[in-house]
Amino acid sequence: MPEYQSLYRKYRSQTFGDLVGQDAASRALQGAIVSSRVAHAYLFSGSRGTGKTSAARLLAKAINCTGRLRDSAEPCNRCQSCLEMTAGSALDLIEIDAASNRGIDEIRDLREKVNLAPALGPFKVYIIDEAHMLTEPAFNALLKTLEEPPAHVVFILCTTDAQKIPLTVIGRCQQFVFRRHSEEQIVSRLTHIAREEKVQVDPEAMALIARTAQGSMRDAVGLLDQLVPLATGPISLDGARSLLGIADPRLLDSLLDHVLAGQAAEALAELNRVYAAGAELRQVVRGMMEGCRDRLVAALSRHDNVTARRLSGVLDALLHLDGEVRRHAEPRFLVEATLARLAVEAETGTAIDQVAPTLTPRATPAPSAPRATPAPSAPRSAPAPSAPPPPSREEQAAPVAGWSEVLEKLNRTVRAAYLDAQPEVDGATLVLWFRYGFHHKKAQEQSAQLMPHVREWLGDGVKVDYRLRENESAKPAARPASPEDDPFVREIVRRFDGRVTRVKEVSE
Ligand SMILES: [Zn+2]
């Protein structure tokens, strides 16, 4: 029986034509090989699983291949050097894992060994994996070699974190950035592998694997590798989901709905269903993060900053939970506790992170209005008569939980009149601040439609005060021309490494 070989190793790119998705790097490297202008040092940076090490091995193989055609960079994969390189036994290819202790020792010896001539081919190639993990002395030793490299040596530093590589080292390297693979590229590669392996995988299941791998070809092929031996027949979407421990996104969506609506008991029951269906908790948290992020982008696109701030608070909590779940031995209770807390906070309107000042509705408790129950922590935000003057409008722009639910109950036309409103609960009065005179006027005309929902939220005694922000009403250009220009949107896009894909104009 031959030793089991993982699909990733089996299908590792053996030619530049096989190297998926890194066209720019691939073209540049091939050009250098064909014109014999290979540099002495390269830095391949990029996220994990994007093909850095595969490209490095390919480069090593190509420059030592004796069967290569004159005007092609492709290794022949048949000569002695190529065969040894593929098998991992080539003496002229030295791979150093900088993350291991041995790696440090190897760098230390490097200065002596580097001058020895290659065993077989014209070049001795050093691939330093996880190069950012090198210690300072190791970097110094490497730098000395890079300053006067022997003609027969090529260094390829691979890293997921180029910022940790000293500039002195980067300055000696030709740098290539390896981009994450697109879902299409991953699906196309997986389809090829599945065909070669004679396994049937539904296109939806392929797409799910590609999405789960988040741009890492290695992860995607690894997931397929887990599925193939477990599958008894064709791999379906549901089969892939349960084998990979991925929850049905519809269940996750409803779980998120319950959390945001403040329904803790329903949320926990839904979580139990998801868990019982075999979903892995890390994937559950990730799935909820994705759902939350989609809603956040939608809220930002319609300039609903109140909802957006609330969602970003929930997203923050989920991000934190994602980190914790990896470390915990019993993550289930952690997930339950966090979701329950978020739901309770959504219901009572307390701040998610307990840092941002929150305006808690302080309406008189009305038995007929279950949502009007004041939060236990209400005194925190209830200003005493001798309280200092309230902060400026901008600082007060904290979420008022419940307002977005009121908006959701209105019909489209009525809602449009209120989208511009910044709510503020001031005693038994709901103050609605408007930036535009047009909305300010329109909203008051629709007051009869709004009031029942406000009463349900804040109690029967509530009054609504419609106010226009004078200084800002004078400059209608205050709203950013496009959502991308909004500083809050920019921050979200930066933090989640995303982009605004769709802008929906809801008002006007
Ligand atoms: Zn060859």
Boltz pocket constraint, residues with backbone or C-beta under 6 A from the ligand:
constraints:
  - pocket:
      binder: B
      contacts: [[A, 61], [A, 64], [A, 65], [A, 66], [A, 67], [A, 68], [A, 75], [A, 76], [A, 77], [A, 78], [A, 79], [A, 80], [A, 81], [A, 82], [A, 83]]
      max_distance: 6.0
